[in-house]
């Protein structure tokens, strides 16, 4: 749905990055909500950390693409 929209490419990358951070945070949030009270597994923490870092890099690339397309692209 995001990839087939008519949005600029930077906005698409930002939307995909947001979906990535939500997908990487969902397992640890569900575990902390429904799992035992002994704390979360380390793997889920690392999954969230890696997903968050990749999503932030994607967000930065998306913002730079939006700025490039608005200010420097030839029209």
MMTF fields as JSON, N, C-alpha, C and O atoms, coordinates in Angstrom:
{
  "mmtfVersion": "1.0.0",
  "mmtfProducer": "UNKNOWN",
  "numBonds": 299,
  "numAtoms": 300,
  "numGroups": 75,
  "numChains": 1,
  "numModels": 1,
  "chainsPerModel": [1],
  "groupsPerChain": [75],
  "chainIdList": ["A"],
  "bondAtomList": [4, 2, 8, 6, 12, 10, 16, 14, 20, 18, 24, 22, 28, 26, 32, 30, 36, 34, 40, 38, 44, 42, 48, 46, 52, 50, 56, 54, 60, 58, 64, 62, 68, 66, 72, 70, 76, 74, 80, 78, 84, 82, 88, 86, 92, 90, 96, 94, 100, 98, 104, 102, 108, 106, 112, 110, 116, 114, 120, 118, 124, 122, 128, 126, 132, 130, 136, 134, 140, 138, 144, 142, 148, 146, 152, 150, 156, 154, 160, 158, 164, 162, 168, 166, 172, 170, 176, 174, 180, 178, 184, 182, 188, 186, 192, 190, 196, 194, 200, 198, 204, 202, 208, 206, 212, 210, 216, 214, 220, 218, 224, 222, 228, 226, 232, 230, 236, 234, 240, 238, 244, 242, 248, 246, 252, 250, 256, 254, 260, 258, 264, 262, 268, 266, 272, 270, 276, 274, 280, 278, 284, 282, 288, 286, 292, 290, 296, 294],
  "bondOrderList": [1, 1, 1, 1, 1, 1, 1, 1, 1, 1, 1, 1, 1, 1, 1, 1, 1, 1, 1, 1, 1, 1, 1, 1, 1, 1, 1, 1, 1, 1, 1, 1, 1, 1, 1, 1, 1, 1, 1, 1, 1, 1, 1, 1, 1, 1, 1, 1, 1, 1, 1, 1, 1, 1, 1, 1, 1, 1, 1, 1, 1, 1, 1, 1, 1, 1, 1, 1, 1, 1, 1, 1, 1, 1],
  "groupList": [{"groupName": "UNK", "atomNameList": ["N", "CA", "C", "O"], "elementList": ["N", "C", "C", "O"], "formalChargeList": [0, 0, 0, 0], "bondAtomList": [1, 0, 2, 1, 3, 2], "bondOrderList": [1, 1, 2], "singleLetterCode": "X", "chemCompType": "L-PEPTIDE LINKING"}],
  "groupTypeList": [0, 0, 0, 0, 0, 0, 0, 0, 0, 0, 0, 0, 0, 0, 0, 0, 0, 0, 0, 0, 0, 0, 0, 0, 0, 0, 0, 0, 0, 0, 0, 0, 0, 0, 0, 0, 0, 0, 0, 0, 0, 0, 0, 0, 0, 0, 0, 0, 0, 0, 0, 0, 0, 0, 0, 0, 0, 0, 0, 0, 0, 0, 0, 0, 0, 0, 0, 0, 0, 0, 0, 0, 0, 0, 0],
  "groupIdList": [1, 2, 3, 4, 5, 6, 7, 8, 9, 10, 11, 12, 13, 14, 15, 16, 17, 18, 19, 20, 21, 22, 23, 24, 25, 26, 27, 28, 29, 30, 31, 32, 33, 34, 35, 36, 37, 38, 39, 40, 41, 42, 43, 44, 45, 46, 47, 48, 49, 50, 51, 52, 53, 54, 55, 56, 57, 58, 59, 60, 61, 62, 63, 64, 65, 66, 67, 68, 69, 70, 71, 72, 73, 74, 75],
  "secStructList": [7, 7, 6, 6, 1, 1, 1, 7, 2, 2, 2, 2, 2, 2, 2, 2, 2, 2, 2, 2, 2, 2, 2, 2, 2, 2, 2, 2, 2, 2, 2, 2, 2, 2, 1, 7, 6, 6, 7, 7, 7, 2, 2, 2, 2, 2, 2, 2, 2, 2, 2, 2, 2, 2, 2, 2, 2, 2, 2, 2, 2, 2, 2, 2, 2, 2, 2, 2, 2, 2, 2, 6, 1, 7, 7],
  "xCoordList": [0.819, 0.0, 0.872, 0.621, 1.891, 2.778, 3.571, 3.736, 4.057, 4.902, 4.135, 4.732, 2.831, 2.042, 1.336, 0.566, 1.589, 0.949, 1.633, 2.709, 1.012, 1.57, 2.396, 2.661, 2.799, 3.613, 5.037, 5.47, 5.769, 7.189, 7.971, 7.553, 9.091, 9.862, 10.381, 10.502, 10.687, 11.143, 10.052, 10.321, 8.827, 7.701, 7.453, 7.108, 7.628, 7.468, 8.498, 8.173, 9.734, 10.791, 10.514, 10.742, 10.03, 9.686, 8.558, 8.607, 7.552, 6.438, 6.911, 6.486, 7.783, 8.316, 9.177, 9.18, 9.905, 10.715, 9.84, 10.165, 8.742, 7.812, 7.21, 7.059, 6.873, 6.334, 7.392, 7.062, 8.665, 9.742, 9.903, 10.051, 9.877, 10.045, 8.839, 8.999, 7.651, 6.481, 6.556, 6.199, 7.016, 7.136, 8.226, 8.095, 9.286, 10.343, 10.006, 10.546, 9.143, 8.746, 7.584, 7.417, 6.79, 5.594, 5.894, 5.19, 6.9, 7.131, 7.468, 6.958, 8.312, 8.683, 7.533, 7.39, 6.713, 5.545, 4.527, 3.951, 4.3, 3.36, 3.868, 3.091, 5.171, 5.745, 5.611, 5.269, 5.879, 5.768, 4.321, 4.058, 3.384, 1.974, 1.393, 0.667, 1.703, 1.09, 2.028, 1.562, 3.324, 4.284, 4.435, 3.753, 5.327, 5.576, 6.25, 6.755, 6.243, 6.78, 8.284, 8.809, 8.976, 10.403, 11.287, 12.509, 10.738, 11.533, 11.54, 11.269, 11.846, 11.814, 13.08, 14.137, 12.984, 14.185, 15.117, 14.67, 16.37, 17.384, 17.217, 17.435, 16.837, 16.684, 15.659, 15.881, 14.547, 13.529, 14.031, 13.677, 14.84, 15.448, 16.392, 16.391, 17.194, 18.107, 17.354, 17.748, 16.276, 15.45, 14.894, 14.922, 14.396, 13.884, 14.997, 14.801, 16.154, 17.262, 17.728, 17.935, 17.892, 18.337, 17.269, 17.59, 16.009, 14.924, 14.814, 14.554, 15.011, 14.936, 16.082, 15.882, 17.275, 18.417, 18.198, 18.413, 17.773, 17.515, 16.387, 16.446, 15.375, 14.264, 14.712, 14.268, 15.573, 16.076, 16.953, 16.903, 17.746, 18.548, 17.629, 17.866, 16.597, 15.631, 14.907, 14.657, 14.568, 13.924, 14.845, 14.404, 16.122, 17.09, 17.226, 17.248, 17.314, 17.404, 16.137, 16.207, 14.98, 13.722, 13.627, 13.194, 14.027, 14.013, 14.962, 14.622, 16.142, 17.098, 16.554, 16.761, 15.868, 15.266, 14.148, 14.019, 13.346, 12.284, 12.884, 12.414, 13.912, 14.571, 15.185, 15.075, 15.835, 16.448, 15.394, 15.57, 14.3, 13.257, 12.58, 12.193, 12.434, 11.757, 12.642, 12.157, 13.936, 14.793, 15.832, 16.214, 16.286, 17.401, 17.083, 17.86, 15.976, 15.65, 15.261, 14.599, 15.68, 15.326, 13.867, 13.372, 13.209, 11.778, 11.518, 10.37],
  "yCoordList": [-1.18, 0.0, 1.258, 2.202, 1.253, 2.412, 2.561, 3.668, 1.446, 1.507, 1.917, 2.455, 1.676, 1.995, 3.344, 3.708, 4.091, 5.394, 6.416, 6.16, 7.559, 8.617, 9.606, 10.714, 9.228, 10.084, 10.158, 9.272, 11.209, 11.272, 10.11, 9.521, 9.792, 8.622, 8.767, 7.771, 9.981, 10.186, 9.881, 9.306, 10.259, 9.979, 8.479, 7.963, 7.782, 6.325, 5.666, 4.742, 6.139, 5.573, 5.87, 5.015, 7.062, 7.406, 6.509, 6.036, 6.275, 5.413, 3.977, 3.328, 3.478, 2.123, 2.028, 1.0, 3.097, 3.114, 3.095, 2.428, 3.816, 3.801, 2.406, 1.937, 1.756, 0.4, -0.565, -1.504, -0.34, -1.192, -1.046, -2.045, 0.18, 0.366, -0.199, -0.743, -0.084, -0.678, -2.203, -2.852, -2.767, -4.225, -4.765, -5.866, -4.005, -4.487, -4.252, -4.938, -3.315, -3.059, -3.941, -4.189, -4.412, -5.186, -6.451, -6.702, -7.254, -8.472, -8.201, -8.881, -7.222, -6.959, -6.307, -6.524, -5.513, -4.931, -6.015, -6.006, -6.943, -8.03, -8.954, -9.435, -9.197, -10.045, -9.377, -10.031, -8.079, -7.4, -7.269, -7.179, -7.258, -7.155, -8.501, -8.575, -9.555, -10.858, -11.886, -12.914, -11.634, -12.608, -12.551, -11.781, -13.365, -13.372, -12.07, -11.299, -11.85, -10.595, -10.619, -9.716, -11.609, -11.731, -10.904, -11.025, -10.087, -9.307, -9.969, -11.163, -9.196, -9.711, -10.435, -10.207, -11.313, -11.983, -10.991, -10.005, -11.268, -10.381, -10.298, -9.24, -11.391, -11.403, -10.364, -9.68, -10.243, -9.27, -7.838, -6.954, -7.619, -6.297, -5.954, -4.829, -6.92, -6.695, -6.52, -5.717, -7.268, -7.12, -5.704, -5.086, -5.201, -3.835, -2.823, -1.864, -3.019, -2.079, -2.014, -0.926, -3.16, -3.189, -2.581, -1.807, -2.923, -2.353, -0.857, -0.146, -0.364, 1.078, 1.822, 2.901, 1.244, 1.886, 1.928, 2.963, 0.813, 0.792, 1.751, 2.399, 1.837, 2.743, 4.199, 5.022, 4.522, 5.897, 6.246, 7.369, 5.301, 5.545, 5.74, 6.625, 4.93, 5.093, 6.424, 7.054, 6.855, 8.153, 9.273, 10.197, 9.2, 10.221, 10.246, 11.321, 9.096, 9.036, 9.59, 10.314, 9.26, 9.779, 11.291, 11.948, 11.843, 13.305, 13.964, 14.981, 13.393, 13.965, 13.894, 14.822, 12.811, 12.711, 13.735, 14.315, 13.955, 14.956, 16.342, 17.111, 16.66, 17.959, 18.096, 19.144, 17.029, 17.061, 17.293, 18.135, 16.54, 16.66, 18.033, 18.545, 18.628, 19.92, 21.094, 22.079, 20.995, 22.156, 22.044, 23.057, 20.852, 20.732, 19.986, 20.051, 19.286, 18.519, 19.458, 20.474, 19.104, 19.908, 19.684, 18.557, 20.749, 20.642, 20.907, 20.859],
  "zCoordList": [0.0, 0.0, 0.0, -0.749, 0.844, 0.921, -0.37, -0.882, -0.888, -2.076, -3.327, -4.261, -3.368, -4.551, -4.443, -5.331, -3.364, -3.222, -4.12, -4.66, -4.272, -5.107, -4.296, -4.762, -3.106, -2.247, -2.782, -3.519, -2.415, -2.797, -2.192, -1.195, -2.793, -2.354, -0.931, -0.219, -0.504, 0.878, 1.885, 2.94, 1.569, 2.462, 2.547, 3.61, 1.433, 1.445, 2.354, 3.1, 2.291, 3.127, 4.597, 5.452, 4.897, 6.278, 6.783, 7.919, 5.958, 6.362, 6.583, 7.539, 5.712, 5.887, 7.144, 7.821, 7.458, 8.677, 9.914, 10.897, 9.874, 11.0, 11.187, 12.315, 10.09, 10.199, 10.733, 11.457, 10.38, 10.881, 12.386, 13.091, 12.886, 14.335, 15.086, 16.179, 14.527, 15.177, 15.166, 16.149, 14.066, 13.973, 14.9, 15.434, 15.091, 15.975, 17.446, 18.314, 17.738, 19.125, 19.567, 20.762, 18.633, 18.978, 19.796, 20.774, 19.445, 20.238, 21.7, 22.59, 21.951, 23.347, 24.112, 25.315, 23.425, 24.091, 24.426, 25.514, 23.509, 23.771, 24.874, 25.699, 24.881, 25.933, 27.293, 28.279, 27.349, 28.639, 29.09, 30.289, 28.156, 28.508, 28.932, 29.923, 28.197, 28.44, 29.071, 29.563, 29.07, 29.569, 31.076, 31.752, 31.591, 33.036, 33.482, 32.666, 34.792, 35.344, 35.589, 36.24, 35.094, 35.38, 34.456, 34.534, 33.602, 32.655, 31.294, 31.164, 30.303, 28.939, 28.552, 29.141, 27.559, 27.066, 26.357, 25.77, 26.424, 25.843, 24.323, 23.733, 23.7, 22.246, 21.783, 20.784, 22.5, 22.108, 22.281, 21.502, 23.282, 23.46, 22.323, 21.822, 21.917, 20.794, 19.482, 18.636, 19.317, 18.122, 18.03, 16.966, 19.141, 19.156, 18.91, 18.164, 19.521, 19.36, 17.908, 17.372, 17.278, 15.878, 14.973, 14.071, 15.204, 14.408, 14.566, 13.595, 15.786, 16.023, 15.337, 14.778, 15.381, 14.714, 13.207, 12.577, 12.627, 11.184, 10.8, 9.755, 11.636, 11.352, 11.428, 10.628, 12.368, 12.45, 11.253, 10.751, 10.799, 9.596, 8.388, 7.565, 8.282, 7.203, 7.277, 6.25, 8.483, 8.654, 8.192, 7.508, 8.56, 8.145, 6.624, 6.025, 6.005, 4.544, 3.912, 2.919, 4.474, 3.955, 4.049, 3.103, 5.181, 5.34, 4.349, 3.744, 4.182, 3.222, 1.792, 1.01, 1.445, 0.116, -0.083, -1.162, 0.95, 0.86, 0.666, -0.173, 1.431, 1.29, -0.095, -0.73, -0.562, -1.885, -2.966, -3.846, -2.893, -3.916, -3.889, -4.94, -2.72, -2.634, -3.029, -3.587, -2.743, -2.928, -4.042, -4.628, -4.337, -5.273, -6.551, -7.503, -6.602, -7.806, -8.941, -8.727, -10.138, -11.314, -11.661, -11.651, -11.959, -12.28, -13.727, -14.167]
}
